[in-house]
């Protein structure tokens, strides 16, 4: 019985340690996401925003992400073909880098 109790206590400690590490990682990700000056967003295939960082909202001319989240991402494109190209590149490569010269 003592070995079983010791094993259970060890598993409980490991679980608490893992939960703490996960919490720290989530907080770190959230800080990066919120403070990054590049646009980062997540949306559904039909264009509904799931999340967008503050820089993304500013880049698109919105006061905050809550305002931007009320519209579909497809409505932020001046040219609908750009949305199609974007989706193609994401599907093909898994990411899209847009480099603009100032």
Z-matrix of the N, CA and C atoms (Angstrom, degrees):
N
C 1 1.451
C 2 1.530 1 110.34
N 3 1.334 2 117.20 1 -37.23
C 4 1.461 3 121.40 2 -179.90
C 5 1.518 4 111.54 3 -62.16
N 6 1.330 5 117.47 4 -41.63
C 7 1.464 6 121.90 5 179.40
C 8 1.522 7 110.97 6 -65.36
N 9 1.317 8 116.54 7 -39.16
C 10 1.460 9 121.51 8 177.92
C 11 1.529 10 110.47 9 -64.26
N 12 1.326 11 116.99 10 -43.35
C 13 1.473 12 121.40 11 178.66
C 14 1.518 13 110.25 12 -64.00
N 15 1.317 14 116.68 13 -43.56
C 16 1.462 15 120.96 14 179.25
C 17 1.526 16 110.87 15 -62.73
N 18 1.302 17 116.87 16 -42.18
C 19 1.462 18 121.85 17 178.66
C 20 1.531 19 110.78 18 -64.07
N 21 1.322 20 116.11 19 -43.16
C 22 1.465 21 120.71 20 178.51
C 23 1.527 22 110.50 21 -62.60
N 24 1.315 23 117.58 22 -45.06
C 25 1.466 24 121.71 23 178.89
C 26 1.525 25 111.19 24 -61.77
N 27 1.319 26 116.84 25 -39.59
C 28 1.468 27 121.10 26 178.02
C 29 1.532 28 110.72 27 -65.03
N 30 1.324 29 117.05 28 -42.94
C 31 1.469 30 121.15 29 178.51
C 32 1.528 31 110.29 30 -64.26
N 33 1.333 32 117.38 31 -40.24
C 34 1.460 33 121.61 32 179.00
C 35 1.516 34 110.35 33 -62.66
N 36 1.337 35 117.42 34 -44.09
C 37 1.469 36 121.47 35 178.70
C 38 1.530 37 110.38 36 -63.01
N 39 1.333 38 117.30 37 -44.16
C 40 1.467 39 121.00 38 178.77
C 41 1.526 40 111.20 39 -60.99
N 42 1.321 41 116.48 40 -40.48
C 43 1.461 42 120.73 41 179.00
C 44 1.524 43 110.67 42 -64.24
N 45 1.322 44 117.65 43 -44.69
C 46 1.474 45 121.59 44 178.57
C 47 1.529 46 110.36 45 -62.89
N 48 1.334 47 116.93 46 -41.33
C 49 1.463 48 120.43 47 177.75
C 50 1.527 49 110.93 48 -62.65
N 51 1.324 50 116.66 49 -42.32
C 52 1.468 51 121.00 50 179.59
C 53 1.522 52 111.28 51 -64.94
N 54 1.330 53 116.34 52 -41.34
C 55 1.463 54 120.25 53 178.53
C 56 1.527 55 110.68 54 -63.83
N 57 1.327 56 117.26 55 -39.85
C 58 1.464 57 121.26 56 177.88
C 59 1.520 58 111.16 57 -63.86
N 60 1.330 59 116.49 58 -43.62
C 61 1.467 60 120.62 59 178.86
C 62 1.521 61 110.71 60 -64.30
N 63 1.312 62 117.22 61 -39.64
C 64 1.458 63 121.17 62 178.33
C 65 1.525 64 110.69 63 -64.27
N 66 1.328 65 116.76 64 -43.25
C 67 1.468 66 121.28 65 177.86
C 68 1.532 67 110.80 66 -60.23
N 69 1.332 68 116.53 67 -43.82
C 70 1.461 69 120.69 68 178.53
C 71 1.522 70 111.03 69 -62.35
N 72 1.321 71 117.29 70 -42.76
C 73 1.462 72 121.10 71 179.51
C 74 1.525 73 110.89 72 -64.25
N 75 1.320 74 117.54 73 -41.25
C 76 1.470 75 121.15 74 178.18
C 77 1.525 76 111.22 75 -63.48
N 78 1.323 77 116.57 76 -41.78
C 79 1.464 78 120.61 77 179.01
C 80 1.526 79 110.99 78 -65.32
N 81 1.325 80 116.23 79 -40.15
C 82 1.470 81 120.62 80 178.57
C 83 1.537 82 109.86 81 -64.21
N 84 1.329 83 116.80 82 -46.63
C 85 1.459 84 120.97 83 177.69
C 86 1.522 85 110.54 84 -57.96
N 87 1.337 86 117.31 85 -44.86
C 88 1.458 87 121.86 86 -178.17
C 89 1.532 88 110.64 87 -62.37
N 90 1.328 89 117.16 88 -42.08
C 91 1.471 90 120.15 89 178.09
C 92 1.525 91 110.96 90 -62.98
N 93 1.323 92 116.58 91 -43.45
C 94 1.468 93 120.27 92 178.89
C 95 1.524 94 109.68 93 -63.02
N 96 1.315 95 116.90 94 -48.87
C 97 1.461 96 122.79 95 -178.86
C 98 1.524 97 110.96 96 -57.27
N 99 1.319 98 117.02 97 -46.99
C 100 1.465 99 121.56 98 -176.47
C 101 1.527 100 112.88 99 -71.57
N 102 1.330 101 117.82 100 -31.39
C 103 1.465 102 120.81 101 -173.56
C 104 1.523 103 114.77 102 -100.17
N 105 1.311 104 117.85 103 -10.10
C 106 1.454 105 121.51 104 179.54
C 107 1.525 106 109.57 105 -62.78
N 108 1.320 107 117.22 106 137.51
C 109 1.457 108 120.98 107 -178.18
C 110 1.530 109 112.62 108 -89.45
N 111 1.322 110 117.51 109 -3.84
C 112 1.462 111 122.55 110 173.79
C 113 1.526 112 108.44 111 -93.63
N 114 1.309 113 115.64 112 154.69
C 115 1.462 114 119.66 113 178.49
C 116 1.522 115 110.22 114 -74.32
N 117 1.311 116 115.45 115 130.09
C 118 1.458 117 122.13 116 174.24
C 119 1.522 118 106.59 117 -131.66
N 120 1.326 119 116.14 118 128.06
C 121 1.452 120 118.27 119 179.15
C 122 1.514 121 110.32 120 -147.11
N 123 1.308 122 113.98 121 159.85
C 124 1.457 123 122.31 122 176.03
C 125 1.519 124 106.11 123 -129.01
N 126 1.326 125 115.62 124 129.33
C 127 1.459 126 117.76 125 175.49
C 128 1.512 127 111.15 126 -144.22
N 129 1.299 128 115.04 127 165.52
C 130 1.455 129 121.15 128 179.68
C 131 1.526 130 109.18 129 -78.31
N 132 1.311 131 116.44 130 167.70
C 133 1.464 132 119.84 131 -179.87
C 134 1.522 133 112.18 132 -63.94
N 135 1.331 134 117.01 133 -24.76
C 136 1.467 135 118.89 134 178.51
C 137 1.529 136 112.29 135 -90.29
N 138 1.345 137 117.06 136 4.64
C 139 1.457 138 119.84 137 171.49
C 140 1.510 139 116.94 138 98.26
N 141 1.322 140 118.71 139 7.73
C 142 1.465 141 119.92 140 177.83
C 143 1.530 142 108.54 141 -81.35
N 144 1.340 143 116.05 142 127.51
C 145 1.462 144 119.44 143 177.14
C 146 1.517 145 110.48 144 -68.48
N 147 1.307 146 116.17 145 132.76
C 148 1.457 147 122.91 146 172.82
C 149 1.519 148 108.78 147 -97.98
N 150 1.343 149 115.39 148 -41.02
C 151 1.463 150 120.69 149 176.90
C 152 1.525 151 108.49 150 -159.74
N 153 1.304 152 115.80 151 153.54
C 154 1.459 153 122.58 152 176.64
C 155 1.523 154 106.91 153 -152.81
N 156 1.325 155 116.39 154 142.48
C 157 1.452 156 117.72 155 179.70
C 158 1.532 157 110.49 156 -82.31
N 159 1.340 158 117.55 157 163.08
C 160 1.464 159 120.57 158 -178.22
C 161 1.532 160 113.76 159 -56.31
N 162 1.333 161 117.28 160 -37.27
C 163 1.464 162 119.51 161 179.29
C 164 1.528 163 110.76 162 -62.43
N 165 1.318 164 117.35 163 -38.25
C 166 1.465 165 121.13 164 178.09
C 167 1.513 166 111.95 165 -62.90
N 168 1.313 167 116.48 166 -43.12
C 169 1.465 168 119.85 167 178.20
C 170 1.528 169 110.28 168 -62.37
N 171 1.324 170 116.50 169 -44.47
C 172 1.478 171 120.06 170 179.02
C 173 1.524 172 111.56 171 -62.66
N 174 1.328 173 117.06 172 -43.09
C 175 1.465 174 121.13 173 -179.23
C 176 1.520 175 112.04 174 -59.95
N 177 1.313 176 116.05 175 -32.44
C 178 1.461 177 120.46 176 -179.49
C 179 1.529 178 112.49 177 -91.40
N 180 1.341 179 116.39 178 2.71
C 181 1.458 180 120.54 179 174.53
C 182 1.516 181 115.40 180 86.62
N 183 1.329 182 117.61 181 19.95
C 184 1.456 183 121.15 182 179.42
C 185 1.525 184 110.15 183 -103.03
N 186 1.310 185 115.98 184 149.53
C 187 1.461 186 121.48 185 -177.67
C 188 1.529 187 111.70 186 -66.17
N 189 1.311 188 116.27 187 -37.81
C 190 1.465 189 120.26 188 -179.83
C 191 1.519 190 109.24 189 -157.63
N 192 1.318 191 115.27 190 172.16
C 193 1.461 192 118.65 191 -175.78
C 194 1.523 193 112.31 192 -68.42
N 195 1.339 194 118.50 193 -29.90
C 196 1.460 195 120.28 194 179.37
C 197 1.534 196 110.56 195 -61.20
N 198 1.313 197 116.43 196 -39.02
C 199 1.466 198 120.14 197 178.15
C 200 1.524 199 110.30 198 -65.57
N 201 1.321 200 116.60 199 -44.85
C 202 1.463 201 121.09 200 -179.72
C 203 1.531 202 111.42 201 -65.69
N 204 1.308 203 117.76 202 -35.88
C 205 1.461 204 121.27 203 -176.70
C 206 1.533 205 112.38 204 -67.67
N 207 1.310 206 117.91 205 -10.17
C 208 1.464 207 121.34 206 179.27
C 209 1.528 208 112.42 207 -81.02
N 210 1.331 209 117.27 208 -11.11
C 211 1.463 210 120.06 209 -179.33
C 212 1.519 211 109.90 210 -116.66
N 213 1.319 212 116.24 211 169.17
C 214 1.462 213 121.29 212 175.97
C 215 1.522 214 108.74 213 -89.52
N 216 1.318 215 116.39 214 145.72
C 217 1.461 216 120.14 215 -178.03
C 218 1.526 217 111.90 216 -59.65
N 219 1.325 218 117.68 217 -32.28
C 220 1.458 219 120.70 218 179.76
C 221 1.533 220 110.78 219 -59.73
N 222 1.327 221 116.98 220 -27.98
C 223 1.460 222 120.70 221 -179.84
C 224 1.533 223 113.50 222 -77.52
N 225 1.330 224 116.96 223 -5.15
C 226 1.472 225 120.00 224 178.70
C 227 1.532 226 111.99 225 -93.55
N 228 1.311 227 117.57 226 -5.34
C 229 1.463 228 121.67 227 179.83
C 230 1.523 229 110.20 228 -90.39
N 231 1.324 230 115.97 229 135.54
C 232 1.460 231 119.66 230 174.85
C 233 1.522 232 110.51 231 -72.44
N 234 1.323 233 115.71 232 -31.24
C 235 1.449 234 121.86 233 -177.40
C 236 1.530 235 108.14 234 -125.64
N 237 1.311 236 117.78 235 118.85
C 238 1.463 237 122.17 236 -177.61
C 239 1.532 238 111.90 237 -59.45
N 240 1.331 239 117.84 238 -28.62
C 241 1.459 240 120.51 239 179.00
C 242 1.531 241 111.69 240 -65.37
N 243 1.333 242 117.07 241 -28.04
C 244 1.463 243 120.17 242 177.46
C 245 1.522 244 110.69 243 -64.49
N 246 1.310 245 117.27 244 -37.69
C 247 1.471 246 121.44 245 177.45
C 248 1.527 247 109.24 246 -63.33
N 249 1.326 248 116.64 247 -42.21
C 250 1.462 249 120.44 248 178.50
C 251 1.534 250 110.78 249 -62.72
N 252 1.329 251 116.66 250 -43.37
C 253 1.469 252 120.92 251 179.15
C 254 1.521 253 110.28 252 -63.58
N 255 1.329 254 115.95 253 -42.81
C 256 1.450 255 121.64 254 178.90
C 257 1.530 256 110.89 255 -58.69
N 258 1.314 257 116.74 256 -49.47
C 259 1.470 258 120.87 257 -179.96
C 260 1.527 259 111.33 258 -62.86
N 261 1.329 260 116.85 259 -38.31
C 262 1.455 261 120.46 260 177.95
C 263 1.532 262 110.56 261 -61.80
N 264 1.332 263 116.74 262 -46.87
C 265 1.464 264 121.28 263 -178.62
C 266 1.527 265 111.28 264 -64.59
N 267 1.311 266 117.17 265 -40.82
C 268 1.461 267 120.79 266 178.71
C 269 1.531 268 109.92 267 -63.84
N 270 1.312 269 117.04 268 -43.68
C 271 1.458 270 121.26 269 -179.96
C 272 1.523 271 110.59 270 -65.53
N 273 1.310 272 116.66 271 -42.51
C 274 1.461 273 121.76 272 -176.10
C 275 1.527 274 112.11 273 -72.65
N 276 1.344 275 117.38 274 -46.66
C 277 1.464 276 121.49 275 -172.11
C 278 1.528 277 114.43 276 -108.01
N 279 1.318 278 117.07 277 -17.48
C 280 1.455 279 119.77 278 -177.67
C 281 1.518 280 113.67 279 87.78
N 282 1.323 281 116.56 280 -9.81
C 283 1.462 282 120.70 281 177.25
C 284 1.511 283 108.64 282 -159.26
N 285 1.314 284 114.98 283 167.75
C 286 1.457 285 120.58 284 179.49
C 287 1.505 286 108.19 285 -141.70
N 288 1.319 287 116.17 286 127.98
C 289 1.455 288 121.13 287 175.75
C 290 1.508 289 107.86 288 -112.42
N 291 1.310 290 115.31 289 127.88
C 292 1.461 291 121.01 290 177.05
C 293 1.512 292 107.09 291 -114.29
N 294 1.288 293 115.85 292 116.46
C 295 1.461 294 120.54 293 179.11
C 296 1.521 295 107.76 294 -105.73
N 297 1.291 296 115.08 295 126.25
C 298 1.457 297 120.35 296 179.52
C 299 1.520 298 108.75 297 -121.20
N 300 1.290 299 116.34 298 138.09
C 301 1.461 300 119.35 299 175.93
C 302 1.528 301 108.47 300 -96.08
N 303 1.293 302 115.85 301 140.28
C 304 1.478 303 120.51 302 -178.97
C 305 1.507 304 110.90 303 -95.82
